[in-house]
Amino acid sequence: MGTSTSRIRRLAGAGLHATYVSLLAVGLSGCVHLHQARLGAGEEPTLIGPAVRDNRTPMDPALSCLASDIAATHKRPVLIGVGDVRDYTGKYSVNEGNAITQGGALMVTSALGKLGGAVGVAERFDPTIAERELGYTDRRQLGDGDVHEVAGPSGTGHVPWLPYYGGSIAASDYYIVGGITELNYDIRSGGIDTEVSQLGPKARIFTQGVAIDLRIVDTRSLLVVKTVSLTKQFTGYEVGFNLFRFFGSDLFDINAGAKGQEPLQLGIRTALEEATLRLVSAVTRIDPARCLAQQSWSVEPARMTLPQRMALPVAGGPKAADAAINATRADGGRSGDSTVQLPFEIGSAELSGAALALVDRIVSAHATGPVEVVIVARDSEAPDPGKRDVLADQRIAALTGALTARGIAPAAITPVWRPDPSDSAIHHEGPGLQAIARLRIGG
């Protein structure tokens, strides 16, 4: 709901009932999702919000696409280092500190990591520990608990320190440097604030923009291979309503409103990721246009509830598919079954901590009746059908392994549906998600 404020203040009269305040508190509580948990004996309960998740951006599917294209070349992965990616805007506030993230180099490194091994990443930003250990090695102070053979003037000897002959550090092929170079406030703003007898609404919109400049350099020749300059705008809004009036002997001073803005630092991360994709595409000689088209800036309609008609199952034929689909309820399950959506991250077949908690829930629900599990991923994940089929196998195997480890017999796990290996359609399973496979546990 964004940032919300609402306050009532008694200024005069016989009294304002506490009920009014309670109603306002209840209204505001609907804007957030928090619960309390006592984390230690004797401690006061702590507010617990949403679970930790992977930091996703609209560039995730584009980076996954580029990783696939690079892997398809079957060439040796290029080794890329990241130098300093600084904030050059100079915007600083005494009260709020730096307006722009100081972690640009970390964001670029993470973007390279999202390529999933299609390129190698060399540590060049903070080699302090490695250099210190090389110094210890040079002084014959560093050991690993083993005894090593070292040739000397009087023959081979055994020493407790690690011998070092040089050449253990891999040379990079390229490195990325640059910075965030613009932060432009108030590109455009406007709004209205009206009051009649101290009663009226207000609304305001504002736009700001940032720009980044990165380059990728050949490590051996120090020639700049490619430069990228990108800019992005951010829009925010603020709406409100004020009431200041006597009702009987009570004076009500009520202010309600909301404001929100696209996260500035997330937008900078997204711009840095796109710049990284363009630079890596240049040195790997891959056209980035196809992958850039897969950016997921658009959002699925919030009203989507029923999955789109799914493809035929691998086994069972069209009748089996139609029977499973026609029995699907709006909550994604079949009549009489408990239904659980089990999510996987883009391109991953590993069960996250949140997914493992859902596996425990599936096991508990299985004790009282059949459970239908819908394996889902973000609808921005769009590998080719063959790769998706292999990834579906891996995800089903991961779920099956987790269930059998918790005491459910493999015979109780039945595949209900999955796309045909040649099916390239996205089978939506609610806003922002696609169905990968359906399994029935028990029954």
C-alpha positions as CSV (number, residue, x, y, z in Angstrom):
1,M,0.0,0.0,0.0
2,G,3.0,2.2,0.1
3,T,3.6,4.6,3.1
4,S,0.4,5.4,4.9
5,T,-0.3,7.8,7.7
6,S,-3.4,8.4,9.7
7,R,-3.8,10.3,13.0
8,I,-6.6,11.6,15.2
9,R,-5.9,14.2,17.9
10,R,-8.3,15.4,20.6
11,L,-8.1,19.1,21.0
12,A,-11.2,20.0,23.0
13,G,-14.5,18.7,24.2
14,A,-15.7,15.8,26.3
15,G,-13.5,13.1,24.8
16,L,-12.8,11.0,21.7
17,H,-13.6,7.4,22.2
18,A,-10.7,4.9,22.1
19,T,-12.8,2.9,19.7
20,Y,-12.0,5.4,16.9
21,V,-8.3,5.0,17.5
22,S,-8.7,1.2,17.5
23,L,-10.5,1.3,14.2
24,L,-7.8,3.4,12.6
25,A,-5.1,1.0,13.9
26,V,-7.0,-2.0,12.4
27,G,-7.3,-0.1,9.1
28,L,-3.6,0.5,9.0
29,S,-2.7,-3.0,10.0
30,G,-4.2,-4.2,6.7
31,C,-1.4,-2.4,4.9
32,V,1.3,-4.6,6.2
33,H,1.8,-8.3,6.9
34,L,3.7,-8.9,10.1
35,H,3.5,-11.4,12.9
36,Q,5.3,-11.6,16.3
37,A,7.6,-14.4,17.4
38,R,9.6,-14.9,20.6
39,L,13.1,-15.7,19.4
40,G,14.6,-16.5,22.8
41,A,13.4,-17.4,26.3
42,G,12.5,-14.4,28.3
43,E,12.6,-12.0,25.3
44,E,9.9,-9.7,24.2
45,P,8.2,-10.8,20.9
46,T,9.9,-9.5,17.8
47,L,8.0,-8.4,14.7
48,I,8.7,-10.7,11.8
49,G,8.0,-9.6,8.2
50,P,8.4,-11.3,4.8
51,A,10.9,-14.1,4.3
52,V,14.3,-13.5,2.7
53,R,14.3,-14.1,-1.0
54,D,16.6,-13.9,-4.0
55,N,17.1,-10.3,-5.2
56,R,15.3,-10.5,-8.6
57,T,15.1,-7.7,-11.2
58,P,13.4,-7.4,-14.6
59,M,16.8,-8.4,-16.2
60,D,16.8,-11.9,-14.8
61,P,15.3,-13.6,-17.8
62,A,17.5,-11.7,-20.2
63,L,20.6,-12.7,-18.3
64,S,19.4,-16.4,-18.3
65,C,18.9,-16.1,-22.0
66,L,22.5,-14.8,-22.5
67,A,23.9,-17.5,-20.4
68,S,22.2,-20.1,-22.6
69,D,23.4,-18.4,-25.8
70,I,27.0,-18.3,-24.5
71,A,26.9,-22.0,-23.4
72,A,25.7,-22.9,-26.9
73,T,28.9,-21.6,-28.5
74,H,30.9,-24.3,-26.6
75,K,33.8,-22.0,-26.3
76,R,36.1,-21.5,-23.3
77,P,34.4,-19.2,-20.9
78,V,36.0,-15.7,-20.8
79,L,37.3,-14.6,-17.4
80,I,36.1,-11.2,-16.4
81,G,37.1,-9.0,-13.4
82,V,35.2,-6.1,-12.0
83,G,37.0,-2.9,-11.0
84,D,35.7,0.2,-9.3
85,V,32.1,1.1,-10.3
86,R,31.8,4.4,-8.3
87,D,29.1,6.9,-7.6
88,Y,30.3,10.0,-9.5
89,T,27.1,12.1,-8.9
90,G,28.4,13.7,-5.7
91,K,24.8,13.9,-4.3
92,Y,25.0,13.7,-0.5
93,S,22.6,14.7,2.3
94,V,23.7,15.3,5.9
95,N,20.5,13.6,7.2
96,E,20.3,10.7,4.7
97,G,23.8,10.2,3.5
98,N,24.6,9.3,-0.1
99,A,21.7,9.4,-2.4
100,I,23.2,6.8,-4.7
101,T,24.3,3.3,-3.8
102,Q,28.0,2.9,-3.2
103,G,27.9,-0.8,-4.2
104,G,27.9,-0.5,-7.9
105,A,30.9,-2.9,-8.3
106,L,29.1,-5.5,-6.2
107,M,26.0,-5.2,-8.3
108,V,28.0,-5.8,-11.5
109,T,29.7,-8.8,-9.9
110,S,26.3,-10.3,-9.0
111,A,25.1,-9.7,-12.6
112,L,28.0,-11.7,-13.9
113,G,27.1,-14.4,-11.3
114,K,23.6,-14.6,-12.7
115,L,25.1,-15.8,-15.9
116,G,25.5,-19.1,-14.1
117,G,29.1,-20.0,-15.1
118,A,28.8,-19.0,-18.7
119,V,31.6,-16.6,-18.0
120,G,34.3,-16.8,-15.3
121,V,34.5,-14.1,-12.6
122,A,37.9,-13.0,-11.4
123,E,38.2,-11.2,-8.0
124,R,39.9,-7.9,-8.6
125,F,37.7,-5.5,-6.5
126,D,39.0,-6.6,-3.1
127,P,41.9,-9.1,-3.2
128,T,43.1,-8.0,0.2
129,I,42.9,-11.5,1.8
130,A,44.5,-13.3,-1.1
131,E,47.4,-10.8,-1.2
132,R,47.9,-11.1,2.6
133,E,48.0,-14.9,2.4
134,L,50.5,-14.7,-0.5
135,G,52.6,-12.5,1.8
136,Y,52.4,-15.2,4.5
137,T,53.3,-17.8,1.9
138,D,56.3,-15.7,0.8
139,R,57.5,-15.6,4.5
140,R,56.9,-19.3,4.9
141,Q,54.2,-18.7,7.5
142,L,51.1,-20.2,5.8
143,G,50.3,-23.8,6.3
144,D,47.3,-26.1,5.7
145,G,48.0,-28.7,8.4
146,D,49.9,-31.1,6.1
147,V,53.6,-31.7,5.6
148,H,55.0,-30.8,2.2
149,E,58.1,-32.0,0.3
150,V,60.4,-29.2,-0.7
151,A,63.7,-29.7,-2.7
152,G,66.7,-28.1,-1.1
153,P,70.5,-28.1,-1.3
154,S,70.8,-31.2,0.8
155,G,67.9,-33.0,-0.8
156,T,64.2,-33.2,-0.3
157,G,62.9,-32.0,3.0
158,H,59.6,-32.0,4.8
159,V,58.2,-28.7,5.9
160,P,54.9,-27.6,7.5
161,W,54.5,-24.4,5.4
162,L,53.0,-24.2,2.0
163,P,55.5,-23.9,-0.8
164,Y,54.7,-21.4,-3.6
165,Y,56.2,-21.4,-7.0
166,G,54.1,-18.7,-8.6
167,G,51.4,-18.7,-11.3
168,S,48.5,-19.8,-9.2
169,I,46.4,-16.7,-9.9
170,A,44.4,-17.0,-13.0
171,A,44.7,-14.1,-15.5
172,S,41.5,-12.3,-16.5
173,D,40.6,-11.7,-20.2
174,Y,38.6,-8.5,-19.6
175,Y,37.5,-6.2,-16.7
176,I,34.6,-3.9,-16.3
177,V,34.8,-0.4,-14.7
178,G,32.8,2.8,-14.8
179,G,30.3,4.5,-12.5
180,I,26.9,6.1,-11.9
181,T,27.3,9.5,-13.4
182,E,23.9,11.3,-13.2
183,L,21.2,11.9,-10.7
184,N,18.7,14.4,-11.9
185,Y,16.0,15.5,-9.5
186,D,12.6,17.0,-10.5
187,I,12.7,16.2,-14.2
188,R,9.0,16.9,-14.0
189,S,6.6,17.3,-11.1
190,G,3.1,18.5,-10.6
191,G,0.0,18.2,-8.4
192,I,-2.9,19.8,-6.7
193,D,-3.6,20.7,-3.0
194,T,-7.1,22.1,-2.3
195,E,-9.0,22.8,0.9
196,V,-12.5,24.3,1.5
197,S,-13.2,25.0,5.1
198,Q,-10.1,23.0,6.0
199,L,-11.4,20.0,4.1
200,G,-9.9,18.7,0.9
201,P,-7.6,16.4,-1.1
202,K,-4.0,16.7,-2.4
203,A,-2.1,14.8,-5.0
204,R,1.4,15.1,-6.4
205,I,3.6,13.3,-8.9
206,F,7.3,13.7,-9.5
207,T,10.0,12.2,-11.8
208,Q,13.8,11.9,-11.4
209,G,16.4,10.1,-13.5
210,V,19.8,8.5,-13.2
211,A,22.5,7.5,-15.8
212,I,25.4,5.0,-15.7
213,D,28.5,4.7,-17.9
214,L,30.4,1.4,-18.0
215,R,33.2,0.0,-20.2
216,I,34.8,-3.3,-20.7
217,V,38.6,-3.4,-21.2
218,D,41.0,-6.0,-22.6
219,T,43.2,-6.8,-19.6
220,R,46.4,-7.5,-21.7
221,S,46.2,-4.6,-24.2
222,L,44.2,-2.1,-22.0
223,L,42.1,-1.3,-25.1
224,V,38.5,-0.4,-24.4
225,V,36.4,-3.0,-26.2
226,K,33.0,-1.4,-25.7
227,T,31.3,1.4,-23.8
228,V,27.7,1.6,-22.6
229,S,25.8,4.6,-21.4
230,L,22.3,4.0,-20.1
231,T,19.7,6.2,-18.4
232,K,16.5,5.5,-16.5
233,Q,13.6,7.6,-15.1
234,F,11.8,7.0,-11.8
235,T,8.3,8.2,-11.1
236,G,6.7,8.7,-7.7
237,Y,3.3,9.8,-6.4
238,E,1.7,11.2,-3.2
239,V,-2.0,11.5,-2.4
240,G,-3.7,12.6,0.7
241,F,-6.9,13.9,2.4
242,N,-7.2,16.3,5.3
243,L,-10.1,16.9,7.7
244,F,-10.0,19.6,10.4
245,R,-13.4,20.2,11.9
246,F,-15.5,20.3,15.0
247,F,-18.2,17.6,15.6
248,G,-20.1,18.6,18.6
249,S,-17.6,19.4,21.3
250,D,-14.8,17.4,19.7
251,L,-12.3,18.7,17.2
252,F,-11.1,16.2,14.7
253,D,-7.8,16.6,13.0
254,I,-7.5,13.7,10.5
255,N,-4.8,13.2,7.8
256,A,-4.8,10.2,5.6
257,G,-2.7,9.4,2.5
258,A,-0.3,7.3,0.7
259,K,2.9,7.8,-1.3
260,G,5.2,5.5,-3.3
261,Q,8.1,5.5,-5.7
262,E,9.9,3.0,-7.8
263,P,12.9,1.9,-5.8
264,L,15.8,4.0,-6.9
265,Q,18.6,1.6,-6.0
266,L,16.7,-1.4,-7.5
267,G,16.5,0.7,-10.7
268,I,20.2,1.4,-10.7
269,R,20.9,-2.4,-10.2
270,T,18.7,-3.2,-13.2
271,A,20.5,-0.6,-15.3
272,L,23.9,-2.0,-14.3
273,E,22.7,-5.5,-15.1
274,E,21.6,-4.4,-18.6
275,A,24.9,-2.6,-19.2
276,T,26.7,-5.8,-18.0
277,L,24.7,-7.9,-20.4
278,R,25.6,-5.6,-23.3
279,L,29.3,-5.6,-22.5
280,V,29.5,-9.4,-22.1
281,S,27.7,-9.8,-25.3
282,A,30.3,-7.6,-27.1
283,V,33.3,-9.7,-25.9
284,T,31.5,-13.1,-26.5
285,R,30.3,-11.9,-30.0
286,I,26.6,-12.6,-29.3
287,D,23.8,-10.3,-30.5
288,P,22.1,-9.1,-27.3
289,A,18.8,-8.0,-29.0
290,R,17.0,-11.4,-28.6
291,C,17.8,-11.6,-24.9
292,L,17.1,-7.9,-24.2
293,A,13.6,-8.4,-25.6
294,Q,13.0,-10.8,-22.7
295,Q,13.1,-8.2,-20.0
296,S,10.1,-8.5,-17.8
297,W,9.2,-4.9,-17.3
298,S,5.5,-5.6,-17.9
299,V,3.4,-7.1,-15.1
300,E,0.8,-9.8,-15.4
301,P,-2.8,-8.6,-14.8
302,A,-3.7,-8.8,-11.2
303,R,-7.1,-10.3,-11.9
304,M,-5.8,-13.5,-13.5
305,T,-6.9,-16.5,-11.5
306,L,-7.4,-19.6,-13.6
307,P,-4.5,-21.2,-15.4
308,Q,-4.6,-21.0,-19.2
309,R,-5.5,-24.2,-20.9
310,M,-2.5,-26.5,-20.5
311,A,-0.7,-28.8,-23.0
312,L,-1.2,-32.5,-23.2
313,P,0.4,-34.6,-20.5
314,V,3.3,-36.9,-21.3
315,A,1.2,-39.9,-20.5
316,G,-2.6,-40.2,-20.6
317,G,-3.5,-38.4,-23.8
318,P,-5.9,-35.5,-24.4
319,K,-8.7,-36.9,-22.3
320,A,-6.5,-37.1,-19.2
321,A,-5.4,-33.5,-19.7
322,D,-8.9,-32.2,-20.2
323,A,-10.1,-34.1,-17.1
324,A,-7.3,-32.5,-15.0
325,I,-7.9,-29.1,-16.4
326,N,-11.7,-29.1,-16.2
327,A,-11.5,-30.1,-12.5
328,T,-9.2,-27.2,-11.7
329,R,-10.6,-24.8,-9.2
330,A,-9.8,-21.1,-8.9
331,D,-7.3,-21.8,-6.1
332,G,-5.4,-24.1,-8.4
333,G,-6.4,-27.4,-6.8
334,R,-8.8,-30.2,-7.7
335,S,-12.0,-30.8,-5.8
336,G,-11.3,-32.7,-2.6
337,D,-7.5,-32.2,-2.7
338,S,-5.3,-29.9,-0.7
339,T,-3.2,-27.8,-3.2
340,V,0.3,-26.4,-2.7
341,Q,2.3,-24.3,-5.1
342,L,6.0,-25.1,-4.8
343,P,8.2,-22.4,-6.3
344,F,11.6,-22.6,-7.9
345,E,13.9,-19.7,-8.7
346,I,14.6,-18.9,-12.4
347,G,16.8,-21.6,-13.9
348,S,17.3,-23.4,-10.6
349,A,16.4,-27.0,-9.6
350,E,17.3,-26.4,-5.9
351,L,14.7,-26.2,-3.2
352,S,15.1,-22.9,-1.3
353,G,14.5,-22.6,2.4
354,A,10.9,-21.4,1.8
355,A,10.3,-24.3,-0.6
356,L,11.6,-26.8,2.0
357,A,9.1,-25.3,4.5
358,L,6.3,-26.0,2.0
359,V,7.6,-29.6,1.6
360,D,7.1,-30.0,5.3
361,R,3.6,-28.6,4.9
362,I,2.9,-31.1,2.1
363,V,4.0,-34.0,4.3
364,S,1.7,-32.8,7.1
365,A,-1.2,-32.4,4.8
366,H,-0.6,-35.8,3.2
367,A,-1.4,-37.4,6.6
368,T,-5.1,-36.3,6.2
369,G,-5.6,-36.8,2.5
370,P,-4.3,-36.4,-1.0
371,V,-2.2,-33.4,-1.8
372,E,-1.8,-31.8,-5.3
373,V,1.5,-30.1,-5.7
374,V,1.9,-27.6,-8.5
375,I,5.6,-26.9,-9.3
376,V,5.8,-23.3,-10.4
377,A,8.4,-20.8,-11.6
378,R,8.3,-17.1,-12.5
379,D,6.6,-16.6,-15.9
380,S,9.7,-14.6,-17.0
381,E,11.6,-17.9,-17.2
382,A,11.6,-18.8,-20.8
383,P,14.2,-21.4,-21.8
384,D,13.6,-23.4,-25.0
385,P,11.3,-26.4,-24.6
386,G,14.1,-29.0,-24.5
387,K,15.9,-27.2,-21.7
388,R,12.7,-26.6,-19.9
389,D,11.9,-30.4,-20.1
390,V,15.3,-31.2,-18.6
391,L,14.8,-28.6,-15.9
392,A,11.3,-30.0,-15.1
393,D,12.9,-33.5,-14.6
394,Q,15.4,-32.0,-12.2
395,R,12.8,-30.1,-10.2
396,I,10.5,-33.2,-10.0
397,A,13.5,-35.2,-8.8
398,A,14.4,-32.6,-6.2
399,L,10.8,-32.6,-4.8
400,T,10.6,-36.4,-4.9
401,G,13.9,-36.7,-3.1
402,A,12.8,-34.2,-0.4
403,L,9.5,-36.1,0.1
404,T,11.0,-39.5,0.3
405,A,13.6,-38.2,2.8
406,R,10.6,-37.3,5.0
407,G,9.0,-40.7,4.9
408,I,6.7,-40.6,1.8
409,A,7.0,-43.7,-0.4
410,P,8.0,-43.0,-4.0
411,A,4.9,-45.0,-5.1
412,A,2.7,-42.4,-3.5
413,I,4.0,-39.6,-5.7
414,T,2.2,-39.6,-9.1
415,P,2.9,-37.2,-12.0
416,V,-0.5,-35.7,-13.1
417,W,0.6,-33.3,-15.9
418,R,3.6,-31.7,-17.5
419,P,4.1,-29.9,-20.8
420,D,5.1,-32.0,-23.8
421,P,8.8,-31.7,-24.6
422,S,8.0,-29.7,-27.8
423,D,5.5,-27.4,-26.1
424,S,6.9,-23.8,-26.1
425,A,3.8,-22.2,-24.4
426,I,3.8,-20.5,-21.0
427,H,1.2,-22.1,-18.8
428,H,0.1,-19.4,-16.4
429,E,-0.6,-20.4,-12.8
430,G,-1.7,-17.1,-11.4
431,P,-0.1,-13.6,-11.6
432,G,3.6,-13.8,-12.4
433,L,3.8,-17.6,-12.3
434,Q,3.8,-20.5,-14.7
435,A,3.1,-24.1,-14.1
436,I,6.0,-26.5,-14.6
437,A,4.4,-29.8,-13.5
438,R,1.6,-31.2,-11.3
439,L,2.1,-34.1,-8.9
440,R,-0.4,-35.9,-6.7
441,I,0.8,-37.1,-3.3
442,G,-1.2,-40.0,-2.0
443,G,-4.7,-41.0,-2.9
